[in-house]
Amino acid sequence: MTLTAADLVADARRQIREINPSEFASDTRGSVLIDVREPAEFETGHIVGAVNIPRGVLEFQVDAHPAVANVSDPALSHKEQPIVVYCRTGGRSALAALNLQRMGFKNVRSLAGGITDWTNAGLPLTQR
């Protein structure tokens, strides 16, 4: 059986938690926000506070990234750190969230509809 990218995303969505943009915008406390788009996409505008770890290298870089690994209580495992991932429309972030869960991250959510739904909801972006 051959799977398409859409099949993989649909399967991932069945196994992850998604959060809608307005829900996330109203409660961002303590979450690490990871933009899994490519650097050129990130530079065109991203959600305030997001760190850019492209989807293609996420699994190799997430454990060592200071935004994820540095927690306020050193006794806590960084795998407990709440993480929200997003991309342009939610497909790449769904796949990213599933792989982060497989890697042992306990509190991962994907931004439903990605940055497209974020901007359609009138929520702010930055280029800094």
C-alpha positions as CSV (number, residue, x, y, z in Angstrom):
1,M,0.0,0.0,0.0
2,T,1.4,3.3,-1.0
3,L,0.7,6.4,1.1
4,T,0.5,10.0,0.1
5,A,1.7,13.0,2.1
6,A,-2.0,13.7,2.8
7,D,-2.4,10.2,4.2
8,L,0.6,10.6,6.5
9,V,-0.7,14.0,7.7
10,A,-4.2,12.5,8.4
11,D,-2.7,9.6,10.3
12,A,-0.5,12.0,12.4
13,R,-3.5,14.2,13.2
14,R,-5.3,11.2,14.6
15,Q,-2.4,10.6,17.0
16,I,-1.6,14.2,18.2
17,R,-3.3,17.1,19.9
18,E,-4.1,20.2,17.9
19,I,-4.8,23.7,19.3
20,N,-6.6,26.4,17.4
21,P,-4.9,29.8,17.0
22,S,-7.3,31.8,19.2
23,E,-7.0,29.2,22.0
24,F,-3.2,29.3,21.8
25,A,-3.1,33.1,21.6
26,S,-5.1,33.4,24.8
27,D,-2.8,31.1,26.8
28,T,0.9,30.9,25.7
29,R,2.3,30.5,29.2
30,G,5.3,28.3,29.5
31,S,5.1,26.8,26.0
32,V,8.0,26.7,23.7
33,L,6.8,27.7,20.2
34,I,8.6,26.1,17.3
35,D,8.2,27.2,13.7
36,V,9.1,24.2,11.6
37,R,9.0,26.1,8.3
38,E,12.2,26.8,6.3
39,P,14.3,29.8,7.4
40,A,13.2,31.9,4.3
41,E,9.5,31.3,5.3
42,F,10.3,32.2,8.9
43,E,11.9,35.5,7.8
44,T,8.7,36.6,6.0
45,G,6.9,36.7,9.4
46,H,6.4,34.4,12.3
47,I,4.6,34.3,15.6
48,V,6.2,36.4,18.4
49,G,8.5,34.2,20.5
50,A,8.8,31.4,18.0
51,V,12.1,29.7,17.4
52,N,12.8,28.3,14.0
53,I,13.8,24.7,13.8
54,P,13.0,23.5,10.2
55,R,11.1,20.3,9.9
56,G,13.9,18.6,8.0
57,V,16.3,18.9,11.0
58,L,13.9,19.0,13.9
59,E,14.6,15.5,15.3
60,F,18.3,16.2,15.2
61,Q,18.2,19.6,16.8
62,V,15.3,19.8,19.2
63,D,17.0,18.0,22.2
64,A,19.9,20.5,22.2
65,H,18.0,23.7,21.4
66,P,18.2,26.1,24.4
67,A,14.5,27.1,24.1
68,V,13.5,23.4,24.7
69,A,16.3,22.1,26.9
70,N,16.6,25.0,29.4
71,V,13.8,24.7,32.0
72,S,13.4,26.7,35.2
73,D,13.8,23.7,37.4
74,P,16.9,21.6,36.4
75,A,15.4,18.6,38.1
76,L,12.6,18.5,35.4
77,S,13.3,16.7,32.2
78,H,13.1,18.9,29.1
79,K,10.8,16.2,27.7
80,E,8.1,17.6,29.9
81,Q,8.4,21.1,28.5
82,P,5.1,22.1,26.8
83,I,5.8,22.6,23.0
84,V,3.6,24.0,20.3
85,V,4.7,23.5,16.7
86,Y,3.4,25.2,13.6
87,C,4.0,25.6,9.9
88,R,2.2,27.2,7.1
89,T,-1.1,25.2,7.1
90,G,-0.6,22.5,9.7
91,G,0.7,19.5,7.8
92,R,4.4,19.7,8.6
93,S,3.6,20.6,12.2
94,A,1.3,17.5,12.5
95,L,4.1,15.3,11.3
96,A,6.6,17.1,13.6
97,A,4.3,16.8,16.6
98,L,3.9,13.0,16.1
99,N,7.7,12.5,15.8
100,L,8.3,14.7,18.9
101,Q,5.9,12.4,20.8
102,R,7.7,9.4,19.5
103,M,10.9,10.9,20.8
104,G,9.4,11.1,24.3
105,F,8.1,14.6,24.5
106,K,5.1,14.5,26.7
107,N,3.2,17.8,26.1
108,V,3.3,18.5,22.3
109,R,0.5,20.3,20.4
110,S,0.3,21.3,16.7
111,L,-1.2,24.7,15.7
112,A,-4.3,23.8,13.7
113,G,-4.3,25.5,10.3
114,G,-0.8,26.8,10.9
115,I,0.3,30.4,10.4
116,T,-2.4,30.7,7.7
117,D,-5.2,30.3,10.2
118,W,-3.3,32.4,12.7
119,T,-3.2,35.4,10.3
120,N,-6.7,34.8,9.1
121,A,-7.8,35.2,12.7
122,G,-6.1,38.6,12.8
123,L,-3.4,37.5,15.2
124,P,0.0,39.3,15.0
125,L,3.2,38.3,13.3
126,T,6.7,39.7,13.6
127,Q,9.8,39.7,11.5
128,R,12.3,40.1,14.3
